[in-house]
Amino acid sequence: MIHDPVAVSPWRRPATIPADLVRAPARGAVDLAVIGAGFQGLSAALQAARRGLSVQVIEAASLGEGASGLNGGQVIPGLKFDPEALVAMLGPEQGARLTEFSAGTADAVFDLISNEKLAVPHCRTGWIQAAHTETAMAAAAQRNRQWRAHGADVTLLNQAEIALLTGAKGYKGGWLDRRAGTIDPLAFVFELARLAVDQGVGIVLNQRVTSLRRDDGSWRVTMAGGGEVRAAKVLVATNAYSEALVPGLAQSLVWLHSFQIATAPLPASLDDIILPHGQAVSDSRRILIYFRKSPDNRLVLGGRGPMRVPTGPQDWQHLERALTRLYPVLQGLPIERRWFGRVAVTADFLPHLHEPQPGLLMVAGCQGRGIGLMTALGTPLADYIAGGDPRLLPLPVSPIRPIPLHRFRRVGVAARIAWFRMLDRLER
Ligand SMILES: Cc1cc2nc3c(=O)[nH]c(=O)nc-3n(C[C@H](O)[C@H](O)[C@H](O)COP(=O)(O)OP(=O)(O)OC[C@H]3O[C@@H](n4cnc5c(N)ncnc54)[C@H](O)[C@@H]3O)c2cc1C
């Protein structure tokens, strides 16, 4: 049963996929080679082609098999840190630039969907950060104050309001960010790919890039089958699925598994009770739970899973328990879908942009919030690749810093997750 995660997720490809979307063989010489066809790779490829560059995307798997086709589809602006923390971490200028950029990342997704009339099921009624303790409510109040000062359409929710908006048990209140919303992420991957192909981008699938070599003033990009592309510049958009292609990149990240379940379609009698307005929710627990309704009216709920590859439905049981704790009314409703994917986390919980050699670029580390971020980054990345000023990039270009004792890091993270889960249980 386990696994073709794309096949078991509730997300759907658009009904019509142009035949030439993924058929073309890789071209010999281009301005830009993009490795990885997720939101980062496809968005940057599209924007680079719109700036007149010739672009070849090379993807090791099929479309949507990375995190971009598997995620929860919650399009949330901002980063893990609020504006004041970003300024404290990065200084006034860089912190303000990143705040402003991150504030608009959900707009980048929804504007693309509406301007290009993409066949992507979506709903833009906001994201709720649900507070499970008074301490979390106080943090929500801080967040609300900071984002309101930036003119964001956000508001605090009291206990009665959050109960009405979610139908879930046990939350003290929360924070509603109306800039956010939900999409079908797999449909968005396919539509981004279609747009890119329409713009002249070549996309080749099921071709793993095995080496990158600088030679004679350009990059030689070699694929597992022996094929080769020459490119003036390369974007390595492999993120949580990075392996040995770029020295140190995989070791600068810890990837975690995020697991999800989807129920059978909800009965119509619950339409006005469970998420009646279609908001996305993540909660304030240390090991957070996130949920939403899918376009075909299933409740989709996700959270951390084991660090190893799952072996059977028992590996999703903690999510089933969370589901019935939040929604006792769903006890007995079958769980029809179970899937998982990789999330890349960095040591400082910020995304990182690297250029270890001139013309070799990469962004990694979305901390589970990459739909808006990676889609929006396509524009400044393409500007820079097309010859733009690096000072206009929203993220500083930083050296790749492998995490010390990286091999043991995942064991440490697994232990920390178990400890945090126990603390969360005590606060219930
Ligand atoms: C289960 C889950 C739930 C999530 N939920 C959310 C959410 O609700 N909201 C949100 O904003 N974010 C969420 N995320 C995070 C989000 O999905 C990612 O941040 C985002 O998709 C990253 O996009 P990307 O293009 O950088 O990477 P990916 O989409 O992972 O693409 C990387 C691609 O590189 C390819 N690749 C790797 N190595 C090679 C190679 N050598 N040669 C060629 N190709 C290669 C891979 O096959 C893959 O397709 C979630 C992630 C997961 C896993």
PDBQT file of the ligand as one rigid body, heavy atoms in Angstrom, charges set to zero:
ROOT
HETATM    1  C1  LIG A 501       3.333  16.793   4.058  1.00  0.00    +0.000 C 
HETATM    2  C2  LIG A 501       3.719  18.234   3.867  1.00  0.00    +0.000 A 
HETATM    3  C3  LIG A 501       2.818  19.233   4.210  1.00  0.00    +0.000 A 
HETATM    4  C4  LIG A 501       3.149  20.578   3.976  1.00  0.00    +0.000 A 
HETATM    5  N1  LIG A 501       2.176  21.526   4.169  1.00  0.00    +0.000 NA
HETATM    6  C5  LIG A 501       2.426  22.798   3.777  1.00  0.00    +0.000 A 
HETATM    7  C6  LIG A 501       1.377  23.752   3.808  1.00  0.00    +0.000 A 
HETATM    8  O1  LIG A 501       0.225  23.446   4.130  1.00  0.00    +0.000 OA
HETATM    9  N2  LIG A 501       1.688  25.028   3.453  1.00  0.00    +0.000 N 
HETATM   10  C7  LIG A 501       2.939  25.382   3.016  1.00  0.00    +0.000 A 
HETATM   11  O2  LIG A 501       3.160  26.548   2.695  1.00  0.00    +0.000 OA
HETATM   12  N3  LIG A 501       3.940  24.470   2.951  1.00  0.00    +0.000 NA
HETATM   13  C8  LIG A 501       3.714  23.199   3.292  1.00  0.00    +0.000 A 
HETATM   14  N4  LIG A 501       4.697  22.272   3.177  1.00  0.00    +0.000 N 
HETATM   15  C9  LIG A 501       6.017  22.712   2.668  1.00  0.00    +0.000 C 
HETATM   16  C10 LIG A 501       5.998  22.912   1.145  1.00  0.00    +0.000 C 
HETATM   17  O3  LIG A 501       5.371  21.824   0.518  1.00  0.00    +0.000 OA
HETATM   18  C11 LIG A 501       7.433  23.054   0.641  1.00  0.00    +0.000 C 
HETATM   19  O4  LIG A 501       8.080  24.069   1.369  1.00  0.00    +0.000 OA
HETATM   20  C12 LIG A 501       7.497  23.418  -0.828  1.00  0.00    +0.000 C 
HETATM   21  O5  LIG A 501       6.703  22.559  -1.594  1.00  0.00    +0.000 OA
HETATM   22  C13 LIG A 501       8.946  23.365  -1.304  1.00  0.00    +0.000 C 
HETATM   23  O6  LIG A 501       8.973  23.552  -2.703  1.00  0.00    +0.000 OA
HETATM   24  P1  LIG A 501      10.303  23.298  -3.493  1.00  0.00    +0.000 P 
HETATM   25  O7  LIG A 501      10.005  23.528  -4.921  1.00  0.00    +0.000 OA
HETATM   26  O8  LIG A 501      11.415  24.103  -2.899  1.00  0.00    +0.000 OA
HETATM   27  O9  LIG A 501      10.676  21.766  -3.209  1.00  0.00    +0.000 OA
HETATM   28  P2  LIG A 501       9.962  20.415  -3.726  1.00  0.00    +0.000 P 
HETATM   29  O10 LIG A 501       8.571  20.628  -4.107  1.00  0.00    +0.000 OA
HETATM   30  O11 LIG A 501      10.248  19.371  -2.694  1.00  0.00    +0.000 OA
HETATM   31  O12 LIG A 501      10.754  20.075  -5.045  1.00  0.00    +0.000 OA
HETATM   32  C14 LIG A 501      12.065  19.557  -5.049  1.00  0.00    +0.000 C 
HETATM   33  C15 LIG A 501      12.161  18.657  -6.267  1.00  0.00    +0.000 C 
HETATM   34  O13 LIG A 501      13.542  18.374  -6.528  1.00  0.00    +0.000 OA
HETATM   35  C16 LIG A 501      13.581  17.090  -7.123  1.00  0.00    +0.000 C 
HETATM   36  N5  LIG A 501      14.965  16.599  -7.051  1.00  0.00    +0.000 N 
HETATM   37  C17 LIG A 501      15.680  16.297  -5.948  1.00  0.00    +0.000 A 
HETATM   38  N6  LIG A 501      16.938  15.899  -6.308  1.00  0.00    +0.000 NA
HETATM   39  C18 LIG A 501      16.983  15.955  -7.657  1.00  0.00    +0.000 A 
HETATM   40  C19 LIG A 501      18.010  15.679  -8.619  1.00  0.00    +0.000 A 
HETATM   41  N7  LIG A 501      19.237  15.262  -8.238  1.00  0.00    +0.000 N 
HETATM   42  N8  LIG A 501      17.725  15.825  -9.943  1.00  0.00    +0.000 NA
HETATM   43  C20 LIG A 501      16.517  16.275 -10.350  1.00  0.00    +0.000 A 
HETATM   44  N9  LIG A 501      15.509  16.571  -9.470  1.00  0.00    +0.000 NA
HETATM   45  C21 LIG A 501      15.742  16.412  -8.147  1.00  0.00    +0.000 A 
HETATM   46  C22 LIG A 501      12.595  16.290  -6.272  1.00  0.00    +0.000 C 
HETATM   47  O14 LIG A 501      12.166  15.113  -6.936  1.00  0.00    +0.000 OA
HETATM   48  C23 LIG A 501      11.475  17.315  -6.066  1.00  0.00    +0.000 C 
HETATM   49  O15 LIG A 501      10.444  17.173  -7.026  1.00  0.00    +0.000 OA
HETATM   50  C24 LIG A 501       4.427  20.934   3.444  1.00  0.00    +0.000 A 
HETATM   51  C25 LIG A 501       5.349  19.926   3.141  1.00  0.00    +0.000 A 
HETATM   52  C26 LIG A 501       5.000  18.594   3.329  1.00  0.00    +0.000 A 
HETATM   53  C27 LIG A 501       5.978  17.527   2.954  1.00  0.00    +0.000 C 
ENDROOT
TORSDOF 0
